[in-house]
Amino acid sequence: MDLANGIGDPQVRNWGTLGGSVAHADPASDWPALLLAANATIVCRGPGGTREIAARDFFLDTFTTAIEA
C-alpha cells in the first residue's frame, strides 16, 4: 500500500490504527477517502456477528458511521 507510507508522520503511523481512523470518520482523515475511492468493503465484527458494508454506505456523515452498538 503505497498510500500508507505517506499518511501522517511516523508517530501517527506507529500509534494510530486503520480501524480507529475509519471508525472515527473524520473527513480530514486519509483512510476514509482512500476506502471510498477504492470502492472498499468494510467488515464490522461484534457480539451479534459480522457485517460487510460498502464504504459508500459506511460513512453516513461527518464523524458518523454505520457501526452499531
PQR file of N, CA, C, O and H, with PARSE charges and radii, in Angstrom:
ATOM      1  N   MET A   1       0.840  -1.175   0.000 -0.4000 1.5000
ATOM      2  CA  MET A   1       0.000   0.000   0.000 -0.0000 2.0000
ATOM      3  C   MET A   1       0.887   1.242   0.000  0.5500 1.7000
ATOM      4  O   MET A   1       1.375   1.672   1.045 -0.5500 1.4000
ATOM      5  N   ASP A   2       1.080   1.791  -1.153 -0.4000 1.5000
ATOM      6  CA  ASP A   2       1.905   2.982  -1.261 -0.0000 2.0000
ATOM      7  C   ASP A   2       1.340   4.149  -0.469  0.5500 1.7000
ATOM      8  O   ASP A   2       2.099   4.940   0.091 -0.5500 1.4000
ATOM      9  H   ASP A   2       0.683   1.441  -2.001  0.4000 1.0000
ATOM     10  N   LEU A   3       0.017   4.268  -0.414 -0.4000 1.5000
ATOM     11  CA  LEU A   3      -0.586   5.386   0.299 -0.0000 2.0000
ATOM     12  C   LEU A   3      -0.267   5.336   1.789  0.5500 1.7000
ATOM     13  O   LEU A   3      -0.059   6.381   2.407 -0.5500 1.4000
ATOM     14  H   LEU A   3      -0.599   3.625  -0.869  0.4000 1.0000
ATOM     15  N   ALA A   4      -0.225   4.154   2.371 -0.4000 1.5000
ATOM     16  CA  ALA A   4       0.011   4.015   3.808 -0.0000 2.0000
ATOM     17  C   ALA A   4       1.339   4.636   4.228  0.5500 1.7000
ATOM     18  O   ALA A   4       1.452   5.166   5.334 -0.5500 1.4000
ATOM     19  H   ALA A   4      -0.394   3.306   1.869  0.4000 1.0000
ATOM     20  N   ASN A   5       2.333   4.576   3.367 -0.4000 1.5000
ATOM     21  CA  ASN A   5       3.636   5.149   3.700 -0.0000 2.0000
ATOM     22  C   ASN A   5       3.620   6.675   3.749  0.5500 1.7000
ATOM     23  O   ASN A   5       4.520   7.285   4.326 -0.5500 1.4000
ATOM     24  H   ASN A   5       2.241   4.145   2.470  0.4000 1.0000
ATOM     25  N   GLY A   6       2.614   7.290   3.153 -0.4000 1.5000
ATOM     26  CA  GLY A   6       2.559   8.739   3.112 -0.0000 2.0000
ATOM     27  C   GLY A   6       1.548   9.346   4.071  0.5500 1.7000
ATOM     28  O   GLY A   6       1.416  10.569   4.125 -0.5500 1.4000
ATOM     29  H   GLY A   6       1.883   6.794   2.684  0.4000 1.0000
ATOM     30  N   ILE A   7       0.835   8.529   4.824 -0.4000 1.5000
ATOM     31  CA  ILE A   7      -0.179   9.044   5.745 -0.0000 2.0000
ATOM     32  C   ILE A   7       0.472   9.408   7.065  0.5500 1.7000
ATOM     33  O   ILE A   7       1.118   8.575   7.702 -0.5500 1.4000
ATOM     34  H   ILE A   7       0.942   7.535   4.780  0.4000 1.0000
ATOM     35  N   GLY A   8       0.299  10.646   7.470 -0.4000 1.5000
ATOM     36  CA  GLY A   8       0.791  11.102   8.767 -0.0000 2.0000
ATOM     37  C   GLY A   8       2.305  11.023   8.894  0.5500 1.7000
ATOM     38  O   GLY A   8       3.017  10.669   7.955 -0.5500 1.4000
ATOM     39  H   GLY A   8      -0.226  11.322   6.953  0.4000 1.0000
ATOM     40  N   ASP A   9       2.759  11.358  10.067 -0.4000 1.5000
ATOM     41  CA  ASP A   9       4.184  11.248  10.363 -0.0000 2.0000
ATOM     42  C   ASP A   9       4.416   9.902  11.054  0.5500 1.7000
ATOM     43  O   ASP A   9       3.446   9.197  11.333 -0.5500 1.4000
ATOM     44  H   ASP A   9       2.180  11.646  10.830  0.4000 1.0000
ATOM     45  N   PRO A  10       5.665   9.520  11.340 -0.5600 1.5000
ATOM     46  CA  PRO A  10       5.925   8.207  11.942  0.2800 2.0000
ATOM     47  C   PRO A  10       5.131   7.962  13.240  0.5500 1.7000
ATOM     48  O   PRO A  10       4.671   6.844  13.473 -0.5500 1.4000
ATOM     49  N   GLN A  11       4.969   8.984  14.075 -0.4000 1.5000
ATOM     50  CA  GLN A  11       4.226   8.776  15.319 -0.0000 2.0000
ATOM     51  C   GLN A  11       2.778   8.397  15.040  0.5500 1.7000
ATOM     52  O   GLN A  11       2.228   7.507  15.688 -0.5500 1.4000
ATOM     53  H   GLN A  11       5.343   9.892  13.886  0.4000 1.0000
ATOM     54  N   VAL A  12       2.168   9.068  14.082 -0.4000 1.5000
ATOM     55  CA  VAL A  12       0.785   8.739  13.722 -0.0000 2.0000
ATOM     56  C   VAL A  12       0.713   7.315  13.182  0.5500 1.7000
ATOM     57  O   VAL A  12      -0.176   6.553  13.563 -0.5500 1.4000
ATOM     58  H   VAL A  12       2.615   9.791  13.556  0.4000 1.0000
ATOM     59  N   ARG A  13       1.630   6.953  12.308 -0.4000 1.5000
ATOM     60  CA  ARG A  13       1.617   5.602  11.731 -0.0000 2.0000
ATOM     61  C   ARG A  13       1.895   4.527  12.777  0.5500 1.7000
ATOM     62  O   ARG A  13       1.398   3.408  12.650 -0.5500 1.4000
ATOM     63  H   ARG A  13       2.352   7.572  11.999  0.4000 1.0000
ATOM     64  N   ASN A  14       2.677   4.840  13.806 -0.4000 1.5000
ATOM     65  CA  ASN A  14       3.017   3.843  14.820 -0.0000 2.0000
ATOM     66  C   ASN A  14       1.991   3.740  15.941  0.5500 1.7000
ATOM     67  O   ASN A  14       1.908   2.701  16.596 -0.5500 1.4000
ATOM     68  H   ASN A  14       3.081   5.749  13.910  0.4000 1.0000
ATOM     69  N   TRP A  15       1.213   4.779  16.179 -0.4000 1.5000
ATOM     70  CA  TRP A  15       0.255   4.757  17.286 -0.0000 2.0000
ATOM     71  C   TRP A  15      -1.190   4.645  16.816  0.5500 1.7000
ATOM     72  O   TRP A  15      -2.007   4.004  17.475 -0.5500 1.4000
ATOM     73  H   TRP A  15       1.280   5.624  15.648  0.4000 1.0000
ATOM     74  N   GLY A  16      -1.504   5.253  15.704 -0.4000 1.5000
ATOM     75  CA  GLY A  16      -2.872   5.191  15.195 -0.0000 2.0000
ATOM     76  C   GLY A  16      -3.136   3.851  14.533  0.5500 1.7000
ATOM     77  O   GLY A  16      -2.208   3.105  14.222 -0.5500 1.4000
ATOM     78  H   GLY A  16      -0.840   5.774  15.169  0.4000 1.0000
ATOM     79  N   THR A  17      -4.417   3.551  14.319 -0.4000 1.5000
ATOM     80  CA  THR A  17      -4.777   2.312  13.633 -0.0000 2.0000
ATOM     81  C   THR A  17      -5.695   2.631  12.464  0.5500 1.7000
ATOM     82  O   THR A  17      -6.406   3.636  12.469 -0.5500 1.4000
ATOM     83  H   THR A  17      -5.171   4.157  14.571  0.4000 1.0000
ATOM     84  N   LEU A  18      -5.667   1.785  11.492 -0.4000 1.5000
ATOM     85  CA  LEU A  18      -6.556   1.921  10.354 -0.0000 2.0000
ATOM     86  C   LEU A  18      -8.011   1.848  10.830  0.5500 1.7000
ATOM     87  O   LEU A  18      -8.840   2.666  10.432 -0.5500 1.4000
ATOM     88  H   LEU A  18      -5.090   0.969  11.488  0.4000 1.0000
ATOM     89  N   GLY A  19      -8.312   0.874  11.675 -0.4000 1.5000
ATOM     90  CA  GLY A  19      -9.683   0.710  12.175 -0.0000 2.0000
ATOM     91  C   GLY A  19     -10.159   1.920  12.958  0.5500 1.7000
ATOM     92  O   GLY A  19     -11.302   2.351  12.810 -0.5500 1.4000
ATOM     93  H   GLY A  19      -7.639   0.209  11.998  0.4000 1.0000
ATOM     94  N   GLY A  20      -9.291   2.465  13.783 -0.4000 1.5000
ATOM     95  CA  GLY A  20      -9.666   3.637  14.568 -0.0000 2.0000
ATOM     96  C   GLY A  20      -9.921   4.844  13.686  0.5500 1.7000
ATOM     97  O   GLY A  20     -10.868   5.596  13.915 -0.5500 1.4000
ATOM     98  H   GLY A  20      -8.362   2.115  13.903  0.4000 1.0000
ATOM     99  N   SER A  21      -9.088   5.030  12.690 -0.4000 1.5000
ATOM    100  CA  SER A  21      -9.262   6.147  11.771 -0.0000 2.0000
ATOM    101  C   SER A  21     -10.570   6.020  10.995  0.5500 1.7000
ATOM    102  O   SER A  21     -11.301   6.997  10.829 -0.5500 1.4000
ATOM    103  H   SER A  21      -8.318   4.419  12.505  0.4000 1.0000
ATOM    104  N   VAL A  22     -10.854   4.824  10.529 -0.4000 1.5000
ATOM    105  CA  VAL A  22     -12.075   4.594   9.758 -0.0000 2.0000
ATOM    106  C   VAL A  22     -13.310   4.755  10.653  0.5500 1.7000
ATOM    107  O   VAL A  22     -14.285   5.386  10.247 -0.5500 1.4000
ATOM    108  H   VAL A  22     -10.261   4.031  10.665  0.4000 1.0000
ATOM    109  N   ALA A  23     -13.277   4.199  11.844 -0.4000 1.5000
ATOM    110  CA  ALA A  23     -14.425   4.287  12.754 -0.0000 2.0000
ATOM    111  C   ALA A  23     -14.674   5.722  13.200  0.5500 1.7000
ATOM    112  O   ALA A  23     -15.817   6.093  13.468 -0.5500 1.4000
ATOM    113  H   ALA A  23     -12.484   3.686  12.174  0.4000 1.0000
ATOM    114  N   HIS A  24     -13.626   6.534  13.284 -0.4000 1.5000
ATOM    115  CA  HIS A  24     -13.762   7.936  13.697 -0.0000 2.0000
ATOM    116  C   HIS A  24     -14.453   8.770  12.616  0.5500 1.7000
ATOM    117  O   HIS A  24     -15.138   9.743  12.932 -0.5500 1.4000
ATOM    118  H   HIS A  24     -12.697   6.233  13.066  0.4000 1.0000
ATOM    119  N   ALA A  25     -14.281   8.403  11.361 -0.4000 1.5000
ATOM    120  CA  ALA A  25     -14.933   9.051  10.211 -0.0000 2.0000
ATOM    121  C   ALA A  25     -14.667  10.550  10.129  0.5500 1.7000
ATOM    122  O   ALA A  25     -15.557  11.332   9.797 -0.5500 1.4000
ATOM    123  H   ALA A  25     -13.724   7.613  11.105  0.4000 1.0000
ATOM    124  N   ASP A  26     -13.451  10.936  10.432 -0.4000 1.5000
ATOM    125  CA  ASP A  26     -13.067  12.340  10.312 -0.0000 2.0000
ATOM    126  C   ASP A  26     -12.888  12.657   8.826  0.5500 1.7000
ATOM    127  O   ASP A  26     -12.098  11.991   8.156 -0.5500 1.4000
ATOM    128  H   ASP A  26     -12.727  10.302  10.703  0.4000 1.0000
ATOM    129  N   PRO A  27     -13.592  13.644   8.298 -0.5600 1.5000
ATOM    130  CA  PRO A  27     -13.468  13.939   6.869  0.2800 2.0000
ATOM    131  C   PRO A  27     -12.074  14.427   6.472  0.5500 1.7000
ATOM    132  O   PRO A  27     -11.746  14.436   5.286 -0.5500 1.4000
ATOM    133  N   ALA A  28     -11.259  14.826   7.427 -0.4000 1.5000
ATOM    134  CA  ALA A  28      -9.893  15.255   7.124 -0.0000 2.0000
ATOM    135  C   ALA A  28      -8.916  14.088   7.115  0.5500 1.7000
ATOM    136  O   ALA A  28      -7.743  14.274   6.793 -0.5500 1.4000
ATOM    137  H   ALA A  28     -11.525  14.818   8.391  0.4000 1.0000
ATOM    138  N   SER A  29      -9.371  12.900   7.459 -0.4000 1.5000
ATOM    139  CA  SER A  29      -8.513  11.722   7.528 -0.0000 2.0000
ATOM    140  C   SER A  29      -8.290  11.136   6.136  0.5500 1.7000
ATOM    141  O   SER A  29      -9.159  11.226   5.269 -0.5500 1.4000
ATOM    142  H   SER A  29     -10.325  12.749   7.721  0.4000 1.0000
ATOM    143  N   ASP A  30      -7.134  10.544   5.937 -0.4000 1.5000
ATOM    144  CA  ASP A  30      -6.805   9.965   4.636 -0.0000 2.0000
ATOM    145  C   ASP A  30      -7.457   8.605   4.400  0.5500 1.7000
ATOM    146  O   ASP A  30      -7.886   8.321   3.282 -0.5500 1.4000
ATOM    147  H   ASP A  30      -6.429  10.472   6.642  0.4000 1.0000
ATOM    148  N   TRP A  31      -7.539   7.769   5.412 -0.4000 1.5000
ATOM    149  CA  TRP A  31      -8.042   6.403   5.216 -0.0000 2.0000
ATOM    150  C   TRP A  31      -9.478   6.358   4.700  0.5500 1.7000
ATOM    151  O   TRP A  31      -9.741   5.630   3.743 -0.5500 1.4000
ATOM    152  H   TRP A  31      -7.191   7.999   6.320  0.4000 1.0000
ATOM    153  N   PRO A  32     -10.426   7.102   5.287 -0.5600 1.5000
ATOM    154  CA  PRO A  32     -11.781   7.049   4.729  0.2800 2.0000
ATOM    155  C   PRO A  32     -11.828   7.464   3.258  0.5500 1.7000
ATOM    156  O   PRO A  32     -12.546   6.852   2.467 -0.5500 1.4000
ATOM    157  N   ALA A  33     -11.078   8.486   2.889 -0.4000 1.5000
ATOM    158  CA  ALA A  33     -11.055   8.916   1.488 -0.0000 2.0000
ATOM    159  C   ALA A  33     -10.513   7.813   0.588  0.5500 1.7000
ATOM    160  O   ALA A  33     -11.038   7.580  -0.501 -0.5500 1.4000
ATOM    161  H   ALA A  33     -10.495   8.983   3.531  0.4000 1.0000
ATOM    162  N   LEU A  34      -9.467   7.136   1.041 -0.4000 1.5000
ATOM    163  CA  LEU A  34      -8.896   6.042   0.262 -0.0000 2.0000
ATOM    164  C   LEU A  34      -9.912   4.912   0.094  0.5500 1.7000
ATOM    165  O   LEU A  34     -10.072   4.382  -1.006 -0.5500 1.4000
ATOM    166  H   LEU A  34      -9.041   7.325   1.926  0.4000 1.0000
ATOM    167  N   LEU A  35     -10.595   4.543   1.169 -0.4000 1.5000
ATOM    168  CA  LEU A  35     -11.561   3.452   1.093 -0.0000 2.0000
ATOM    169  C   LEU A  35     -12.724   3.795   0.164  0.5500 1.7000
ATOM    170  O   LEU A  35     -13.205   2.937  -0.576 -0.5500 1.4000
ATOM    171  H   LEU A  35     -10.465   4.974   2.062  0.4000 1.0000
ATOM    172  N   LEU A  36     -13.170   5.038   0.202 -0.4000 1.5000
ATOM    173  CA  LEU A  36     -14.232   5.468  -0.709 -0.0000 2.0000
ATOM    174  C   LEU A  36     -13.761   5.435  -2.159  0.5500 1.7000
ATOM    175  O   LEU A  36     -14.477   4.954  -3.037 -0.5500 1.4000
ATOM    176  H   LEU A  36     -12.779   5.735   0.803  0.4000 1.0000
ATOM    177  N   ALA A  37     -12.573   5.939  -2.405 -0.4000 1.5000
ATOM    178  CA  ALA A  37     -12.037   5.962  -3.772 -0.0000 2.0000
ATOM    179  C   ALA A  37     -11.813   4.559  -4.319  0.5500 1.7000
ATOM    180  O   ALA A  37     -11.936   4.331  -5.522 -0.5500 1.4000
ATOM    181  H   ALA A  37     -11.991   6.330  -1.692  0.4000 1.0000
ATOM    182  N   ALA A  38     -11.486   3.621  -3.439 -0.4000 1.5000
ATOM    183  CA  ALA A  38     -11.212   2.241  -3.854 -0.0000 2.0000
ATOM    184  C   ALA A  38     -12.468   1.367  -3.893  0.5500 1.7000
ATOM    185  O   ALA A  38     -12.383   0.173  -4.179 -0.5500 1.4000
ATOM    186  H   ALA A  38     -11.386   3.806  -2.461  0.4000 1.0000
ATOM    187  N   ASN A  39     -13.625   1.954  -3.607 -0.4000 1.5000
ATOM    188  CA  ASN A  39     -14.875   1.176  -3.528 -0.0000 2.0000
ATOM    189  C   ASN A  39     -14.705  -0.029  -2.604  0.5500 1.7000
ATOM    190  O   ASN A  39     -15.121  -1.142  -2.925 -0.5500 1.4000
ATOM    191  H   ASN A  39     -13.693   2.925  -3.374  0.4000 1.0000
ATOM    192  N   ALA A  40     -14.089   0.217  -1.455 -0.4000 1.5000
ATOM    193  CA  ALA A  40     -13.776  -0.850  -0.498 -0.0000 2.0000
ATOM    194  C   ALA A  40     -15.018  -1.338   0.247  0.5500 1.7000
ATOM    195  O   ALA A  40     -16.057  -0.678   0.273 -0.5500 1.4000
ATOM    196  H   ALA A  40     -13.751   1.122  -1.194  0.4000 1.0000
ATOM    197  N   THR A  41     -14.873  -2.489   0.838 -0.4000 1.5000
ATOM    198  CA  THR A  41     -15.880  -3.050   1.730 -0.0000 2.0000
ATOM    199  C   THR A  41     -15.280  -3.102   3.122  0.5500 1.7000
ATOM    200  O   THR A  41     -14.148  -3.552   3.299 -0.5500 1.4000
ATOM    201  H   THR A  41     -14.029  -3.025   0.816  0.4000 1.0000
ATOM    202  N   ILE A  42     -16.034  -2.643   4.111 -0.4000 1.5000
ATOM    203  CA  ILE A  42     -15.582  -2.613   5.498 -0.0000 2.0000
ATOM    204  C   ILE A  42     -16.285  -3.740   6.241  0.5500 1.7000
ATOM    205  O   ILE A  42     -17.503  -3.891   6.147 -0.5500 1.4000
ATOM    206  H   ILE A  42     -16.954  -2.277   3.968  0.4000 1.0000
ATOM    207  N   VAL A  43     -15.514  -4.525   6.975 -0.4000 1.5000
ATOM    208  CA  VAL A  43     -16.070  -5.642   7.743 -0.0000 2.0000
ATOM    209  C   VAL A  43     -16.185  -5.217   9.204  0.5500 1.7000
ATOM    210  O   VAL A  43     -15.190  -4.850   9.828 -0.5500 1.4000
ATOM    211  H   VAL A  43     -14.525  -4.402   7.051  0.4000 1.0000
ATOM    212  N   CYS A  44     -17.389  -5.267   9.742 -0.4000 1.5000
ATOM    213  CA  CYS A  44     -17.643  -4.940  11.153 -0.0000 2.0000
ATOM    214  C   CYS A  44     -17.970  -6.240  11.879  0.5500 1.7000
ATOM    215  O   CYS A  44     -18.855  -6.992  11.469 -0.5500 1.4000
ATOM    216  H   CYS A  44     -18.198  -5.565   9.234  0.4000 1.0000
ATOM    217  N   ARG A  45     -17.238  -6.491  12.965 -0.4000 1.5000
ATOM    218  CA  ARG A  45     -17.477  -7.703  13.753 -0.0000 2.0000
ATOM    219  C   ARG A  45     -17.845  -7.313  15.169  0.5500 1.7000
ATOM    220  O   ARG A  45     -17.256  -6.399  15.747 -0.5500 1.4000
ATOM    221  H   ARG A  45     -16.519  -5.881  13.298  0.4000 1.0000
ATOM    222  N   GLY A  46     -18.816  -8.005  15.720 -0.4000 1.5000
ATOM    223  CA  GLY A  46     -19.234  -7.738  17.091 -0.0000 2.0000
ATOM    224  C   GLY A  46     -19.927  -8.949  17.665  0.5500 1.7000
ATOM    225  O   GLY A  46     -19.962 -10.001  17.027 -0.5500 1.4000
ATOM    226  H   GLY A  46     -19.294  -8.747  15.250  0.4000 1.0000
ATOM    227  N   PRO A  47     -20.481  -8.823  18.860 -0.5600 1.5000
ATOM    228  CA  PRO A  47     -21.140  -9.949  19.510  0.2800 2.0000
ATOM    229  C   PRO A  47     -22.303 -10.516  18.699  0.5500 1.7000
ATOM    230  O   PRO A  47     -22.637 -11.695  18.815 -0.5500 1.4000
ATOM    231  N   GLY A  48     -22.918  -9.657  17.871 -0.4000 1.5000
ATOM    232  CA  GLY A  48     -24.064 -10.106  17.070 -0.0000 2.0000
ATOM    233  C   GLY A  48     -23.682 -10.719  15.746  0.5500 1.7000
ATOM    234  O   GLY A  48     -24.557 -11.144  14.992 -0.5500 1.4000
ATOM    235  H   GLY A  48     -22.647  -8.699  17.777  0.4000 1.0000
ATOM    236  N   GLY A  49     -22.396 -10.777  15.440 -0.4000 1.5000
ATOM    237  CA  GLY A  49     -21.958 -11.374  14.186 -0.0000 2.0000
ATOM    238  C   GLY A  49     -21.116 -10.423  13.364  0.5500 1.7000
ATOM    239  O   GLY A  49     -20.523  -9.479  13.886 -0.5500 1.4000
ATOM    240  H   GLY A  49     -21.685 -10.432  16.053  0.4000 1.0000
ATOM    241  N   THR A  50     -21.073 -10.686  12.076 -0.4000 1.5000
ATOM    242  CA  THR A  50     -20.237  -9.935  11.149 -0.0000 2.0000
ATOM    243  C   THR A  50     -21.112  -9.314  10.069  0.5500 1.7000
ATOM    244  O   THR A  50     -22.048  -9.937   9.569 -0.5500 1.4000
ATOM    245  H   THR A  50     -21.554 -11.453  11.652  0.4000 1.0000
ATOM    246  N   ARG A  51     -20.783  -8.064   9.720 -0.4000 1.5000
ATOM    247  CA  ARG A  51     -21.469  -7.380   8.620 -0.0000 2.0000
ATOM    248  C   ARG A  51     -20.421  -6.836   7.664  0.5500 1.7000
ATOM    249  O   ARG A  51     -19.369  -6.361   8.092 -0.5500 1.4000
ATOM    250  H   ARG A  51     -20.023  -7.558  10.127  0.4000 1.0000
ATOM    251  N   GLU A  52     -20.704  -6.903   6.385 -0.4000 1.5000
ATOM    252  CA  GLU A  52     -19.872  -6.282   5.367 -0.0000 2.0000
ATOM    253  C   GLU A  52     -20.639  -5.088   4.824  0.5500 1.7000
ATOM    254  O   GLU A  52     -21.780  -5.217   4.381 -0.5500 1.4000
ATOM    255  H   GLU A  52     -21.558  -7.289   6.037  0.4000 1.0000
ATOM    256  N   ILE A  53     -19.991  -3.910   4.865 -0.4000 1.5000
ATOM    257  CA  ILE A  53     -20.652  -2.671   4.468 -0.0000 2.0000
ATOM    258  C   ILE A  53     -19.778  -1.964   3.434  0.5500 1.7000
ATOM    259  O   ILE A  53     -18.590  -1.738   3.666 -0.5500 1.4000
ATOM    260  H   ILE A  53     -19.065  -3.805   5.225  0.4000 1.0000
ATOM    261  N   ALA A  54     -20.364  -1.623   2.310 -0.4000 1.5000
ATOM    262  CA  ALA A  54     -19.629  -0.856   1.305 -0.0000 2.0000
ATOM    263  C   ALA A  54     -19.239   0.481   1.916  0.5500 1.7000
ATOM    264  O   ALA A  54     -20.014   1.071   2.668 -0.5500 1.4000
ATOM    265  H   ALA A  54     -21.329  -1.807   2.122  0.4000 1.0000
ATOM    266  N   ALA A  55     -18.044   0.959   1.598 -0.4000 1.5000
ATOM    267  CA  ALA A  55     -17.560   2.219   2.165 -0.0000 2.0000
ATOM    268  C   ALA A  55     -18.550   3.355   1.902  0.5500 1.7000
ATOM    269  O   ALA A  55     -18.745   4.211   2.764 -0.5500 1.4000
ATOM    270  H   ALA A  55     -17.415   0.480   0.986  0.4000 1.0000
ATOM    271  N   ARG A  56     -19.169   3.375   0.738 -0.4000 1.5000
ATOM    272  CA  ARG A  56     -20.113   4.448   0.416 -0.0000 2.0000
ATOM    273  C   ARG A  56     -21.337   4.419   1.331  0.5500 1.7000
ATOM    274  O   ARG A  56     -21.996   5.443   1.511 -0.5500 1.4000
ATOM    275  H   ARG A  56     -19.010   2.679   0.037  0.4000 1.0000
ATOM    276  N   ASP A  57     -21.647   3.255   1.911 -0.4000 1.5000
ATOM    277  CA  ASP A  57     -22.772   3.126   2.845 -0.0000 2.0000
ATOM    278  C   ASP A  57     -22.319   3.213   4.299  0.5500 1.7000
ATOM    279  O   ASP A  57     -23.137   3.433   5.193 -0.5500 1.4000
ATOM    280  H   ASP A  57     -21.111   2.423   1.765  0.4000 1.0000
ATOM    281  N   PHE A  58     -21.027   3.042   4.537 -0.4000 1.5000
ATOM    282  CA  PHE A  58     -20.485   3.039   5.893 -0.0000 2.0000
ATOM    283  C   PHE A  58     -20.386   4.449   6.466  0.5500 1.7000
ATOM    284  O   PHE A  58     -20.745   4.677   7.621 -0.5500 1.4000
ATOM    285  H   PHE A  58     -20.363   2.863   3.811  0.4000 1.0000
ATOM    286  N   PHE A  59     -19.901   5.397   5.663 -0.4000 1.5000
ATOM    287  CA  PHE A  59     -19.725   6.777   6.123 -0.0000 2.0000
ATOM    288  C   PHE A  59     -21.031   7.532   5.912  0.5500 1.7000
ATOM    289  O   PHE A  59     -21.373   7.891   4.786 -0.5500 1.4000
ATOM    290  H   PHE A  59     -19.609   5.212   4.724  0.4000 1.0000
ATOM    291  N   LEU A  60     -21.759   7.772   7.002 -0.4000 1.5000
ATOM    292  CA  LEU A  60     -23.077   8.392   6.917 -0.0000 2.0000
ATOM    293  C   LEU A  60     -23.014   9.912   6.937  0.5500 1.7000
ATOM    294  O   LEU A  60     -23.809  10.574   6.271 -0.5500 1.4000
ATOM    295  H   LEU A  60     -21.481   7.480   7.917  0.4000 1.0000
ATOM    296  N   ASP A  61     -22.088  10.462   7.685 -0.4000 1.5000
ATOM    297  CA  ASP A  61     -21.958  11.909   7.827 -0.0000 2.0000
ATOM    298  C   ASP A  61     -20.617  12.181   8.504  0.5500 1.7000
ATOM    299  O   ASP A  61     -19.858  11.250   8.775 -0.5500 1.4000
ATOM    300  H   ASP A  61     -21.442   9.923   8.226  0.4000 1.0000
ATOM    301  N   THR A  62     -20.326  13.435   8.775 -0.4000 1.5000
ATOM    302  CA  THR A  62     -19.105  13.782   9.473 -0.0000 2.0000
ATOM    303  C   THR A  62     -19.095  13.109  10.848  0.5500 1.7000
ATOM    304  O   THR A  62     -20.023  13.287  11.636 -0.5500 1.4000
ATOM    305  H   THR A  62     -20.942  14.192   8.554  0.4000 1.0000
ATOM    306  N   PHE A  63     -18.056  12.347  11.128 -0.4000 1.5000
ATOM    307  CA  PHE A  63     -17.894  11.620  12.396 -0.0000 2.0000
ATOM    308  C   PHE A  63     -19.042  10.654  12.690  0.5500 1.7000
ATOM    309  O   PHE A  63     -19.284  10.326  13.852 -0.5500 1.4000
ATOM    310  H   PHE A  63     -17.302  12.202  10.487  0.4000 1.0000
ATOM    311  N   THR A  64     -19.753  10.195  11.657 -0.4000 1.5000
ATOM    312  CA  THR A  64     -20.897   9.291  11.839 -0.0000 2.0000
ATOM    313  C   THR A  64     -20.779   8.135  10.854  0.5500 1.7000
ATOM    314  O   THR A  64     -20.633   8.341   9.650 -0.5500 1.4000
ATOM    315  H   THR A  64     -19.556  10.461  10.714  0.4000 1.0000
ATOM    316  N   THR A  65     -20.845   6.907  11.388 -0.4000 1.5000
ATOM    317  CA  THR A  65     -20.726   5.713  10.544 -0.0000 2.0000
ATOM    318  C   THR A  65     -21.920   4.786  10.766  0.5500 1.7000
ATOM    319  O   THR A  65     -22.795   5.052  11.590 -0.5500 1.4000
ATOM    320  H   THR A  65     -20.964   6.740  12.367  0.4000 1.0000
ATOM    321  N   ALA A  66     -21.927   3.708  10.018 -0.4000 1.5000
ATOM    322  CA  ALA A  66     -22.976   2.704  10.131 -0.0000 2.0000
ATOM    323  C   ALA A  66     -22.657   1.665  11.202  0.5500 1.7000
ATOM    324  O   ALA A  66     -23.331   0.638  11.283 -0.5500 1.4000
ATOM    325  H   ALA A  66     -21.216   3.491   9.349  0.4000 1.0000
ATOM    326  N   ILE A  67     -21.645   1.916  12.020 -0.4000 1.5000
ATOM    327  CA  ILE A  67     -21.331   0.999  13.126 -0.0000 2.0000
ATOM    328  C   ILE A  67     -22.488   1.008  14.113  0.5500 1.7000
ATOM    329  O   ILE A  67     -22.989   2.069  14.487 -0.5500 1.4000
ATOM    330  H   ILE A  67     -21.098   2.750  11.954  0.4000 1.0000
ATOM    331  N   GLU A  68     -22.901  -0.163  14.525 -0.4000 1.5000
ATOM    332  CA  GLU A  68     -23.977  -0.274  15.520 -0.0000 2.0000
ATOM    333  C   GLU A  68     -23.395  -0.631  16.880  0.5500 1.7000
ATOM    334  O   GLU A  68     -22.270  -1.118  16.992 -0.5500 1.4000
ATOM    335  H   GLU A  68     -22.494  -1.025  14.221  0.4000 1.0000
ATOM    336  N   ALA A  69     -24.186  -0.377  17.895 -0.4000 1.5000
ATOM    337  CA  ALA A  69     -23.751  -0.695  19.261 -0.0000 2.0000
ATOM    338  C   ALA A  69     -23.485  -2.169  19.429  0.5500 1.7000
ATOM    339  O   ALA A  69     -23.111  -2.609  20.517 -0.5500 1.4000
ATOM    340  H   ALA A  69     -25.100   0.018  17.804  0.4000 1.0000
TER
END
